[in-house]
Amino acid sequence: MESFAALLLNGLNSSALILIAALGMVIICGLMNVINLAHGELIMIGAYTAYGVTQSLGYPFFAALPAAFAVTAAAGAAMERLVVKRLAGRPAETMLATFGVSVVLQQLANVAFGAQSKYVAIPIDGKLAFGKVVVPFYNLFTILFVAAVTAGTVLLLHRTKFGKRVRAITQNREMAECLGIDSSRVDTFTFAFGSGLAGLAGALAAPVKTVSPFMGGPYLVNSFMTSVVGGVASFFGTSAGSLLVGESTALIGGVSNDVLANILVLLLIIAAIRFRPEGLFAKERR
Amino acid sequence: MRKKLCALLSCAALLVGVLAGCGGKSGAPGGKAPVKIGLLYSLSGVTSVSEKQLYNGTKLAIDEINAAGGIGGRRIETVFADYASDPARAADKARKLILDDKVVAIVGTCSSSARQAVKPVVETNRSLLIYPQSYEGQEHSDHIVYTGCIPNQQAEIFVNWLLRKGYRRFFLIGCDFVYPQVENKLAKEYLEKGGGTVAGEEYVPYGSTDFSSVLNKIKKSEPDVIYSELTGDSNVAFYKQYYAYGLPATIASLTTNETVLKSIGAQAGKNSFICVDYFKNVKNSLNEAFVKKYTATFHDGTQPTYAVMGGYNAGKFLGEALKKAADPQNTEQVAAAFKELKIQSPSGEISIDGSNNHTRLYCRIAQVDDKGEANVIYESEKPIDPKP
């Protein structure tokens, strides 16, 4: 029983990291209909920013989080203006172009920083231990931080004017433009926001995983799967999807092993998409 | 008519160009043409961290040989091929090096998957591969020289040393591919002979950085030591997450090196053990000079590790074999020259065992201190005969 609780709690931590990585993808893919294959590299930019801020500049980790958001948002805005905007309405070309950007970013990081993983100190030492359950404090912080960011994102999209504009453009772009919304500017900001969230994911993962040029690949795959399973453009769906993926991997991994867990979770996702292609909690779209 | 003439002229020009190029390559008969060797390493992808170190070591060795006069006055010219951590591409690049670039031998590959992909290529084309990385053994080829350490020079000594120090319950962990699987199988044999027990055995997907369920299993099984062959990003992430969980068992690794220690920080590696054939802190005059030279030459964040030394030894052995062979462009003569070849390396005086094409190497065990430095606490008296 206790080890089951331990598995659930640790699965929650994995789910939190999956969620924040997928959140950015949901905004870009779901709201803007852009398939961004450089998503993993945006996460990488956030991770390297965390490294730069904490190790090179010597600031505490909590300054690294907003810095990662800002830097990656700027990178995302640049990518949107230079690449994505010019290929609007052509998803295949956008995928190809963003794939090219991803390769360029990987090699740039490889040349600039080298392939070795960079060290980022864990900001909160110590763990919570009751009975057989051990939860590092940093894991708890990750879970709470991601929950706060998700809540903030939902508030942004449903309670602010900017959010209203984004939703209007998503539902009916031409009508929104008729009503005077500058869809081009809102697009750039939306893409930047989604990228900023990806940067946060990278910064959060940096102390406990790796900061290396080729770290982005697994995140890209996980984010795609989670957002598709949950229902693209639905935050509730993405949260549920990441919880599903994270917890199933942890539980199955706890009972058998991680390799089998990966296989089974992937099969589950394929089954889910087969029977509900729009995602488990899809929203109505006009 | 005009189009036909144009086409004919351009074909002729191309032909002339190709012939001129060919003529230039062969050079003057019996002259000072350089000796060509191939370097087959990845500069991108999952194994590029280790391969950059192997490449640096080999490059340093070749530069040293060239600076000292080369092979009887002839320069060694290196042809580099990057296979981006993809074993299939490694085989293609190897074929290109042998057939198109006509190299006399190839130094390279890192993971066992890549080596096993290249093995049939060098065997079919009767070429030579110098494989610089430590691996799981149980392989032999007349066309491969193995200069890295194998289990009877590394794992067997390490497990018995740990048992003597009082570590009885072993938790075995590795990535899910051939190297850790074979190493763990052998570790279980050594443990059975030595009176230890296996508390658990786990494999994570290659490149995975999420260890939450594994850490839970470790906590449940209460081992004395974590016996790890994790590599790359998985290795770095494991040390960090293990430290965050604060579990009591010591980590004993067959793969960690000074570069990994820099990535995980001083806290996460403290008191852990590593067993390989070379450490930066090995104390002899040749090594002190080598470390100085390495840190002065390479500013890419890599440290002088056993990977660097593996690449360096491979380059040095190849240089000596090329000198010893009557015709350094004849691959069969060069391969024969490797038998019982001896060199003075910063890791000690080491030699090739002619019966199995593996290298007699020292075994060293280090413990990591609280500054993140690996200090050698055990060294075998003399180089150990390889028994693949």
Interface residues (C-beta under 8 A of the other chain):
Chain A: S3 A6 L7 N10 G11 N13 S14 Q106 Q107 N110 F113 G114 A115 Q116 S117 K118 Y119 A121 I122 G126 K127 K132 V134 P136 Y138 N139 A205 P207 V208 K209 T210 S212 P213 F214 M215 G217 P218 T249 A250 G253 G254 N257 D258 V259 A261 N262
Chain B: L43 S44 G45 V46 S48 V49 K52 D176 E202 Y203 V204 P205 G207 S208 T209 D210 S212 S213 V214 L215 N216 K217 K219 K220 D233 V236 A237 K240 Q241 Y243 A244 Y245 G246 L247 T259 V260 K262 S263 I264 G265 D300 G301 T302
